[in-house]
């Protein structure tokens, strides 16, 4: 919507045709003699050796899975082994053209890319740097173990052993694995060599690598991110979302100076022609050549090219060329790297979907055999040299394997001795210091009309005469959020904010209003309607040292970013063994008045997923303080905001909302009204129904209710609640989520356990029914109202008072449950 | 004939808004449909157009001040 970019009818309403850029297919034809001159014999030989290492590593895994042994080593490996035998040319060719600072993000089939990138980085790093990296990994424990058990004459050779043992121990889920065994085969990584997370979800690395590229661009790094995936991932929507995000026109049209240009990310598709048992070309995809999809993304067609993945030098040439384009600000880029997978999808694959003839026809293009033959024909190596290389690699692999299965060298993590060890890896539980930096701004905050407007408002929302002030005259929940955001955004350049209408519009509900006058595009921008890409890019940006504040306009759109929230944002800290941090704040509004797909409280969905912190503030004071904590957190935090509360003024905190910066710790429920006879615990906007109900119970029935606002769902400190229930003996939990499987039910179950001896009645959950949210006129029949709370609490917990029931909720819960309601 | 410039109805939940800036001064010529001022509600910023052509005769609400929906913000005199 920026007014600077006019949508001119004359430009769009004229007759014509789109001319698509030609897409090169297998254009590489450089003679080996020329490559020999350019790269030297040692480099060409290293390419062969690296392919052999990748092949032997996977042959070893395949052998353990198939026979329980490799060479003379017996071992039962129970985890996954998605092998890339036949695809080594793609992995090694790619790595050959990358620097250690280029970062690769992989798939479930990425052992090859991991090993090739590691070997390439080792070949490029100095002995001093290698020593520093290896000493720096977990206090040098793995290095010292390698020095003892896999000693080598040179630092690079030692580093190769370090690489292979760290990976294999990780695959075997050992404590000395690169990620303490928390990642395993499909998730291994080692950032110092530029190897970022591999990912068991097909296509998931596309968005994460895109976010990593965004961070690289903003940090001014002259390196690229590579999203490795297979041809099958082109059937995944999030991959297209990611590619579009990387190609947004605004990088050229609106971003300024050194931030101009598309993102430096290469989408590298190892096209092995099969997506598990489905054949991509001819069966499950519409494209005839994968590279065609680049034409759908931008006028440059993503510089897409189809490359011979069986030839590592052809791949290296293509990657080198794309890398130069990316560093020149011409990204993103796409490579379709054809490399037939001769092994099955996994070790349970019986190849029932392809013919023996087809497999045999591709055998002549095996990257290792054909490349070795070319080196021999060119005189770079003799046949005996090739055999010597094979023997050396086989011997290396046997030594590494012995070390990886030896419990004295590679012990399992002892969970029995430390039962909550994995639990403690879930969160960093750390905060940054209060930001105090100076960052470039378009204008000083004081010049913003919104800030001038807020400065004149009362900090407390109730006037001296007891009347509530209008949202134009007192700080609202919206303003509280804004103040926390303003503080961080204007003092911490690592932090960026984006969402579907965050800039000029100011967010659909005005939280960001005024920020576009102050912050340049690269700090605050409108994203496409791509919830998956919004979340995934924030994850990648965070993994690379950035911080992100992202917005899903409605919590109901969480489903559109399901994998990115549940499997990516939630998991990478723990799956990295605590190495990676994910400072991502995801704001979601909870709607009202717009019916079934725009009004749902889905807090329980995210609270259910281990690895996410979840808050739901209901007052301006809490909103500002909790968002400040979320923005300071090194962990991912999801902040729910009720649309009904954006205009709410502060009515509880004495003195109102402080103008200065402050934080409220995540996880602390807050007593909003003292009482003795019953505890009403509320989540989100139910606070106001709870307080109104408490007022009526006190005045009409002489029942004193204590109202506690949960404020946070994860973490959650039960102590204040237990103390309250010990006093009152009764507990009602009110929320606007469907009752079945809700967080209120979790609280009720736990409180029953933690305070059983104090309870005079079972805790009562008052949520919403297990059916759709109706439209505006019927909402009061759906969300618990003060009347409902009074009726249920008085009727069920104070029967002796004989209060007539008024609420609608007289239904038979057991009968409804039988009917799936 | 004078034409009042009124604070527009901004949705059924908004009762007042703030004047942010006037783009014309008293005495200036204005054309019907021309952007005259910007206002903000708690949620959004909006532009208000001149309801008639003429001369801006009087500005009744200064920048940063609040005004109720329907209040007269300025007067345009037909010239």
Boltz contact constraints between the chains, C-beta under 6 A:
constraints:
  - contact:
      token1: [A, 449]
      token2: [B, 20]
      max_distance: 6.0
  - contact:
      token1: [A, 452]
      token2: [B, 64]
      max_distance: 6.0
  - contact:
      token1: [A, 453]
      token2: [B, 18]
      max_distance: 6.0
  - contact:
      token1: [A, 471]
      token2: [B, 42]
      max_distance: 6.0
  - contact:
      token1: [A, 472]
      token2: [B, 16]
      max_distance: 6.0
  - contact:
      token1: [A, 472]
      token2: [B, 66]
      max_distance: 6.0
  - contact:
      token1: [A, 510]
      token2: [B, 43]
      max_distance: 6.0
  - contact:
      token1: [A, 510]
      token2: [B, 44]
      max_distance: 6.0
  - contact:
      token1: [A, 647]
      token2: [B, 42]
      max_distance: 6.0
